[in-house]
Amino acid sequence: MLVSTPGFVLHTTPYGESSVIAKVFTRLLGERSYIIKGVRGSNARVKQNLLQPLSCLDMVVYDNPKTELNHVKEVSLRHPGQASDPVVNALRFFMTEVLYKSLQEAEPMPALFDYVEETLASGDIPAPHVPIVFLLTVTHHLGIEPLDNHCQREPLFDLQEGRYVATAAETTLSLQLSALLHDYLAAGPLPAAAPPQRRQLLDALLAYCQLHLNGFGRFTSHEILHTVLR
């Protein structure tokens, strides 16, 4: 069966002499793996810029539920003219790694897809806040969002419990970081946090995902973000 769907490129691996296997987050089918032919070599018919991290493609794909690896019939860039700004590129790498390590299930998540596409297109959120807001939004769509029960009696966020608690433990954040997380979770203006506090909170949220998502594993792209978002 042929299906037309947009999709975000999450990862590519060389396959054969001129093809790649691309892991793609599609809007209609969820995360899928596809063979895309004619990508590598001097006579490539599919340009490499289509397969950059988080490139958004319009695709016509073969969908056979009995196989984990399908073929792409047609592919084109959905949003031409990707930015070359180093901050934007660092954010794209970060977002790509979050999605690649989070989306282990093949089920469709159109609301999350639309959120990613809107985030890339709008630029409404200031760059220093994007990583934290994006990561929290992904946890919301995956059903593991931190519980915002912050109050005077329970002021410390526990990474293991996923909620605010009264007593400090090995997995609780400091009072300052717990309050900052509450500010991000609350429906209000973005908090005026200094870069060191944002970096610490982002590292803590990545640790949170490692605790609550199977296969999330070691994360690397946030180190680049810490450099460009000073």
C-alpha positions in Angstrom: 0.0 0.0 0.0 1.3 3.5 -0.8 1.0 6.2 1.8 1.7 9.9 1.4 3.0 11.5 4.6 5.4 14.1 5.8 8.3 13.0 8.0 11.3 14.2 9.9 14.7 12.6 9.3 16.2 11.3 12.5 19.1 9.1 11.5 20.7 7.7 8.3 22.9 4.7 7.7 24.7 3.8 4.4 23.1 0.8 2.6 24.6 -0.9 -0.4 26.5 1.2 -3.0 24.2 4.2 -3.4 21.3 3.9 -0.8 20.7 4.7 2.8 18.5 3.4 5.5 16.7 6.4 7.0 14.9 6.4 10.4 12.0 8.8 10.0 9.4 10.2 12.3 6.3 10.3 10.0 3.1 12.1 10.8 0.8 9.3 9.8 2.8 6.1 10.6 5.0 7.0 13.5 8.6 6.2 13.6 9.6 4.0 10.6 12.7 2.9 8.7 13.0 3.2 4.9 15.4 2.4 2.2 16.0 5.5 0.1 17.8 4.7 -3.2 20.1 6.9 -5.3 21.5 9.1 -2.5 25.2 8.4 -2.6 27.6 8.7 -5.5 28.3 11.2 -8.2 25.1 10.6 -10.0 22.8 10.7 -6.9 19.2 11.4 -7.8 18.3 12.3 -4.2 20.3 15.2 -2.9 22.1 14.8 0.5 20.5 18.0 1.9 17.2 16.1 2.1 18.7 13.9 4.7 20.1 16.4 7.2 19.1 16.0 10.8 15.4 17.0 11.2 14.9 17.7 7.5 11.2 17.7 6.9 10.2 15.6 3.9 7.1 15.0 1.8 7.2 11.3 1.2 5.3 8.7 -0.7 6.2 5.4 0.9 5.3 1.7 0.7 3.7 0.6 3.9 3.8 -3.2 4.6 3.0 -3.8 8.3 4.7 -7.2 8.0 8.2 -5.8 7.5 10.2 -3.3 9.5 12.0 -1.9 6.5 10.0 -0.4 3.6 10.9 1.6 0.5 10.4 5.2 -0.5 8.8 5.8 -3.9 9.0 9.6 -3.9 10.6 12.2 -1.6 11.0 15.9 -1.7 12.0 18.7 0.8 8.9 20.0 2.6 10.5 23.3 3.8 13.4 24.4 1.5 16.1 26.8 2.7 17.3 25.4 6.0 19.1 27.9 8.2 22.9 27.7 8.5 23.1 29.6 11.8 25.2 27.6 14.3 22.7 28.1 17.1 19.8 26.9 15.0 21.8 23.9 13.8 22.8 23.0 17.4 19.1 23.2 18.4 18.2 20.9 15.4 20.8 18.3 16.4 19.5 18.4 20.0 15.9 18.0 19.0 16.8 15.2 16.6 18.6 13.3 19.3 15.7 13.7 21.7 13.3 12.3 19.2 15.6 9.6 18.0 16.1 8.3 21.5 12.5 8.8 22.7 10.4 7.4 19.9 10.9 3.7 20.3 7.3 2.9 19.4 6.0 2.9 15.8 2.6 4.3 16.7 1.6 7.6 15.1 1.9 10.8 17.2 0.5 13.5 14.9 0.2 16.1 17.7 3.9 15.8 18.5 4.8 15.9 14.8 2.8 19.1 14.4 4.5 20.6 17.5 8.0 19.9 16.1 7.1 21.4 12.7 5.6 24.5 14.3 8.6 24.9 16.6 11.0 24.8 13.7 8.9 27.2 11.6 7.9 29.8 14.1 10.9 30.7 16.2 8.5 32.1 18.8 10.5 30.7 21.8 13.9 32.4 22.4 16.7 30.0 21.6 18.1 29.6 25.2 14.7 28.3 26.3 14.0 25.9 23.4 15.9 22.9 24.8 14.0 22.8 28.1 10.6 23.7 26.6 11.1 21.1 23.8 12.1 18.3 26.2 9.2 19.0 28.5 6.8 19.0 25.6 8.1 15.7 24.4 7.7 14.1 27.8 4.1 15.4 27.9 3.3 13.7 24.5 5.0 10.5 25.7 3.0 10.5 29.0 5.9 10.9 31.4 5.7 14.7 32.0 6.9 15.8 35.4 4.0 16.3 37.8 3.8 19.9 38.9 2.6 19.5 42.5 5.1 22.1 43.7 4.1 23.7 47.0 5.6 25.0 50.2 5.2 21.6 51.9 6.7 19.7 48.9 9.2 22.0 47.3 11.8 19.5 46.0 11.5 17.7 42.6 12.4 14.0 42.7 13.7 12.7 39.4 13.0 9.1 40.3 9.4 9.8 41.5 8.6 12.3 38.8 6.9 14.7 41.3 7.7 17.2 44.1 8.4 15.8 47.5 9.1 17.1 51.0 12.4 15.5 51.9 15.7 15.7 50.1 17.2 12.5 48.7 19.9 11.4 46.2 17.5 12.0 43.2 16.0 15.3 44.3 16.9 18.6 42.7 18.0 21.6 44.7 15.4 24.1 45.9 16.5 26.6 43.2 16.3 24.1 40.3 13.1 22.6 41.6 11.5 26.1 41.6 12.9 26.8 38.1 11.4 23.6 36.8 8.0 24.6 38.4 8.3 27.9 36.5 8.8 26.1 33.2 5.9 23.7 33.9 3.5 26.5 34.9 1.4 28.2 32.2 3.1 31.6 32.4 5.9 33.7 31.0 9.3 32.0 30.5 11.5 32.3 33.6 14.4 34.7 33.7 17.0 32.1 34.6 20.8 32.6 34.2 22.6 30.3 31.7 24.2 28.1 34.4 20.8 27.4 36.0 19.3 26.5 32.6 22.2 24.2 31.8 21.9 22.5 35.2 18.1 22.0 34.7 18.6 20.7 31.1 21.1 18.2 32.4 18.7 17.2 35.1 15.8 16.7 32.7 18.0 14.5 30.4 18.8 12.4 33.5 15.0 12.3 34.1 14.4 10.9 30.6 17.1 8.3 31.2 15.3 7.1 34.2 11.8 7.0 32.6 12.4 6.1 29.0 13.8 2.7 28.0 16.8 3.0 25.7 17.2 6.7 26.1 20.8 6.1 27.1 23.8 8.5 27.0 23.1 11.9 25.5 25.7 14.0 23.6 24.3 16.9 21.6 23.5 19.1 24.7 27.3 19.6 25.1 27.3 21.6 21.9 24.3 23.6 23.1 26.1 24.5 26.3 28.8 26.0 24.1 26.7 28.0 21.7 24.0 29.1 24.2 26.3 30.9 26.7 
